[in-house]
Amino acid sequence: MNDKENVTFEEFFKQNAKRIHYHMHKLGSYNPHREFYVEGLYELWMAYKKYEPNKGPLATYFNYTIHKRLIDLKNKQEKVTT
């Protein structure tokens, strides 16, 4: 997926949606309101828009940003419940 201008959102989403589920599972973040999934999807899209090819592989950047966003959300929720 080097040429992101030629990829539709639907194709992009299909290629990368499993990344969100992977990070949710890794963090043990399951919720009935799908808040973690929605946040992960938002971060995936933002990472796609901000990605600079000369700074490294796209997959690595996606994984880093999604994971970071979900950790921030989990920490925020844990503060509220304590």
C-alpha positions in Angstrom: 0.0 0.0 0.0 2.7 2.5 -1.0 0.5 4.7 -3.1 -2.3 5.7 -0.7 -4.0 8.0 -3.1 -5.1 5.0 -5.2 -6.7 3.2 -2.3 -10.4 3.8 -1.3 -11.3 4.1 2.3 -13.2 0.8 2.0 -10.1 -1.0 0.7 -7.9 0.6 3.3 -10.3 -0.4 6.1 -10.6 -4.0 4.9 -6.8 -4.2 4.8 -6.2 -2.9 8.2 -9.3 -3.5 10.4 -7.7 -6.5 12.0 -5.0 -4.3 13.5 -7.6 -2.7 15.8 -8.9 -6.0 17.0 -5.4 -7.3 17.5 -4.4 -4.4 19.8 -7.8 -4.6 21.7 -7.1 -8.2 22.4 -3.5 -7.6 23.3 -4.6 -5.0 25.9 -7.6 -7.0 27.1 -9.9 -4.1 26.1 -13.4 -5.3 25.4 -16.4 -3.2 25.9 -20.1 -3.5 24.8 -20.2 0.0 23.4 -17.3 -0.6 20.9 -15.6 2.5 22.2 -12.1 1.0 21.8 -12.9 -0.2 18.3 -14.2 3.3 17.3 -11.1 5.0 18.8 -8.9 2.5 17.1 -10.6 3.1 13.7 -10.3 6.9 14.2 -6.6 6.6 15.0 -6.0 4.3 12.0 -7.5 6.9 9.7 -5.5 9.7 11.3 -2.3 7.7 11.0 -3.1 7.1 7.3 -3.6 10.8 6.7 -0.4 11.7 8.6 1.9 8.9 7.3 5.2 10.0 5.8 6.7 7.2 3.7 10.3 8.4 4.3 10.0 7.8 8.0 9.4 4.1 8.0 7.0 1.3 7.1 3.3 2.1 7.1 2.3 -1.1 9.1 4.7 -0.2 11.9 3.3 3.3 12.1 -0.2 2.1 12.2 0.5 -0.4 14.9 2.3 2.1 17.0 -0.4 4.8 16.8 -3.3 2.5 17.3 -1.7 0.8 20.3 -0.8 4.2 21.9 -4.3 5.5 21.4 -5.9 2.4 23.0 -3.5 2.5 25.9 -4.4 6.2 26.5 -8.1 5.3 26.4 -7.7 2.4 28.7 -5.7 4.5 31.2 -8.4 7.2 31.1 -11.2 4.7 31.8 -9.2 3.2 34.7 -8.8 6.6 36.3 -12.5 7.2 36.1 -13.4 3.9 37.7 -10.9 4.3 40.6 
